[in-house]
Amino acid sequence: MGKIDEFELKLIRQGMTDEDLAEYEKLLKRVRGNFAKRQHCYTTAIQFPSYNAEQALKLIQYGLEKFEDGWFSTYTSYLYMGHICEGISNYQKAFESYFLAKEALGSDHPEYVAELSKELMWMKLHVDSFHYSVELEEYFSCYRNTSDFSKSLVNSEFKGAVAATVISLHWGRLDEARKCLEKAKEICKPNYVGKLQDFLAAHSFQEALAATPEAVVFIHALKI
């Protein structure tokens, strides 16, 4: 294990001070290329425990500001910032980070935008307290264009069902809204298995519903 690896492990285990960040900058000078320097920052930050989330965000932001690089490392940095914020239920900040990740993609990477639409859609639902918005419909439209493989995991199915319920209600499509709501409720049941259950089990991976408490309360309280 090299010196920089040992230092990163220390940051993950013990947290990061301003003095540590100054020392980290010296170590990163040995790393060739700004892409790799940024990568060190975000791959280290995402391993911080949740109680050090602010430090993790600071480290990724440091990499963004200190080392100029192209679209991919910018996109990835903001994407991980969004994941960290979502993990501590800071949905507004998560949405802002995911949106900056989308901005970094420009118009040349539609496949990344399609995948990112799941995060944007989910955060927009929380930020708007499960009310309709044009942005939500745009992200949901993009989400629907992703592959069946990507959409069929339990958590993605649930997110899509909740978004479809909100959008259908807004446009007065009550029959569609009822079907989507029943789908969301069905997914919440403890015995629900997704479309890829057998395939995933064969590879020793278990599906799990990671829906937020706010979303579950919303779909169970809704009467149509």
C-alpha positions in Angstrom: 0.0 0.0 0.0 1.4 3.4 -1.1 1.6 6.5 1.1 -1.4 8.1 -0.6 -3.5 4.9 -0.1 -2.5 4.9 3.6 -3.5 8.5 4.0 -6.8 8.0 2.3 -7.6 5.1 4.6 -6.8 7.4 7.5 -9.3 10.0 6.2 -12.0 7.4 5.8 -11.5 6.0 9.3 -10.8 9.2 11.3 -12.3 12.0 9.3 -10.7 15.0 7.6 -9.5 18.3 9.0 -8.3 21.4 7.0 -4.7 20.3 7.9 -5.4 16.9 6.4 -6.7 18.5 3.2 -3.5 20.5 2.9 -1.4 17.3 3.3 -3.6 15.5 0.8 -2.9 18.2 -1.8 0.8 17.6 -1.4 0.3 13.8 -1.9 -1.9 14.4 -4.9 1.0 16.2 -6.7 2.5 12.8 -7.2 -0.6 11.6 -9.1 -0.4 12.1 -12.8 -3.2 14.0 -14.5 -6.2 15.9 -13.2 -8.6 13.2 -14.0 -6.8 10.8 -11.6 -6.5 13.5 -9.0 -10.3 14.1 -9.1 -10.9 10.4 -9.0 -8.8 10.0 -5.9 -11.0 12.7 -4.2 -14.4 11.2 -5.0 -13.5 7.6 -4.6 -12.2 8.4 -1.2 -15.1 10.6 -0.2 -17.8 8.1 -1.0 -16.3 5.8 1.6 -16.7 8.3 4.4 -19.3 7.2 7.0 -22.6 9.2 6.8 -21.8 11.2 9.9 -18.8 12.7 8.0 -20.9 13.5 4.9 -20.1 17.2 5.0 -16.4 16.4 5.0 -17.0 14.0 2.0 -18.8 16.7 0.1 -16.0 19.2 0.9 -13.4 16.7 -0.5 -15.2 16.2 -3.8 -15.8 20.0 -4.2 -12.1 20.5 -3.5 -11.3 18.1 -6.4 -13.7 19.9 -8.7 -12.3 23.3 -7.9 -8.6 22.4 -7.7 -8.1 20.2 -10.7 -9.7 21.3 -14.0 -10.8 18.3 -16.1 -13.3 17.1 -18.7 -17.0 16.2 -18.6 -16.8 12.7 -17.2 -15.0 13.5 -14.0 -17.2 16.5 -13.5 -20.3 14.4 -14.0 -19.1 11.7 -11.7 -18.1 14.1 -9.0 -21.5 15.8 -8.9 -23.2 12.4 -9.2 -21.4 11.1 -6.0 -22.2 14.4 -4.3 -25.8 13.7 -5.0 -25.6 10.1 -3.7 -24.0 11.4 -0.4 -26.7 14.1 0.0 -29.4 11.6 -0.7 -28.0 9.3 1.9 -28.4 11.9 4.6 -31.9 12.8 3.3 -30.8 16.3 2.1 -33.0 16.0 -1.0 -32.8 19.6 -2.1 -29.0 19.5 -2.1 -29.1 16.1 -3.8 -31.3 17.4 -6.5 -29.0 20.3 -7.1 -26.0 18.0 -7.3 -27.7 15.6 -9.7 -28.8 18.6 -11.9 -25.2 19.8 -12.0 -24.2 16.3 -13.1 -26.8 16.5 -15.9 -25.4 20.0 -16.9 -21.9 18.5 -17.2 -23.2 15.9 -19.7 -24.4 18.6 -22.2 -26.2 17.2 -25.2 -23.7 14.6 -26.3 -24.4 11.8 -23.8 -28.1 10.9 -23.8 -27.4 7.4 -22.3 -26.0 9.0 -19.2 -28.9 11.5 -19.0 -31.4 8.6 -19.3 -29.7 6.8 -16.3 -29.5 10.0 -14.3 -33.2 10.7 -14.8 -34.0 8.1 -12.1 -32.1 10.2 -9.5 -33.5 13.5 -10.7 -37.1 12.1 -10.8 -36.8 10.7 -7.3 -35.3 13.8 -5.7 -37.8 16.1 -7.6 -40.6 14.1 -6.0 -39.2 14.7 -2.5 -38.4 18.3 -3.1 -41.9 19.0 -4.4 -43.5 16.9 -1.6 -44.9 14.5 -4.2 -46.6 17.2 -6.3 -46.7 17.4 -10.0 -44.1 19.5 -11.9 -43.0 19.8 -15.5 -39.5 18.7 -14.5 -40.8 15.6 -12.9 -42.7 14.6 -16.1 -39.5 15.3 -18.2 -37.4 13.1 -15.9 -40.1 10.4 -15.9 -40.3 10.5 -19.7 -36.6 10.0 -19.8 -36.7 7.2 -17.2 -39.3 5.3 -19.3 -36.9 5.3 -22.2 -34.2 3.4 -20.2 -33.8 -0.3 -20.8 -36.2 -2.9 -19.2 -33.2 -4.3 -17.4 -32.4 -1.0 -15.7 -36.0 -0.4 -14.7 -36.9 -3.9 -13.5 -35.0 -3.8 -10.1 -37.5 -3.5 -7.2 -36.4 0.0 -6.2 -36.6 1.4 -9.7 -40.0 -0.1 -10.2 -41.2 1.6 -7.1 -39.8 5.0 -8.0 -41.4 4.7 -11.4 -44.8 3.7 -10.0 -44.8 6.7 -7.5 -43.9 9.2 -10.3 -46.5 7.7 -12.6 -49.1 8.1 -9.8 -48.3 11.7 -9.2 -48.3 12.6 -12.9 -51.5 10.7 -13.7 -53.3 12.4 -10.8 -52.3 15.8 -12.1 -53.7 15.1 -15.6 -56.9 13.6 -14.2 -56.1 10.1 -15.5 -57.6 8.4 -12.5 -57.8 4.9 -13.8 -54.1 5.0 -14.7 -53.3 6.6 -11.3 -55.2 3.8 -9.4 -53.2 1.2 -11.3 -49.9 2.9 -10.6 -50.8 3.3 -6.9 -51.8 -0.3 -6.6 -48.5 -1.3 -8.2 -46.6 0.9 -5.7 -48.4 -0.7 -2.8 -47.8 -4.2 -4.1 -44.1 -3.5 -4.4 -44.1 -2.3 -0.7 -45.3 -5.7 0.5 -42.6 -7.8 2.1 -43.1 -10.8 -0.2 -42.8 -8.8 -3.4 -40.1 -10.0 -5.8 -39.0 -8.2 -8.9 -38.7 -9.3 -12.5 -35.1 -10.2 -12.2 -35.4 -12.2 -9.0 -34.3 -15.5 -10.4 -31.4 -14.0 -12.4 -30.1 -12.1 -9.5 -30.4 -15.0 -7.1 -28.3 -17.1 -9.4 -25.6 -14.5 -9.0 -26.0 -14.4 -5.2 -27.6 -10.9 -5.3 -30.8 -10.1 -3.5 -33.2 -7.4 -4.5 -34.2 -5.0 -1.8 -36.6 -2.0 -1.6 -34.8 1.1 -0.4 -37.8 3.4 -0.7 -37.7 6.4 1.7 -40.2 6.6 4.5 -41.7 9.7 3.0 -42.5 7.8 -0.2 -44.1 4.9 1.6 -46.2 7.1 3.7 -47.4 9.0 0.6 -48.5 6.0 -1.3 -50.3 4.3 1.7 -52.1 7.5 2.6 -53.3 8.3 -0.9 -56.9 7.6 -1.7 -58.1 7.7 -5.3 
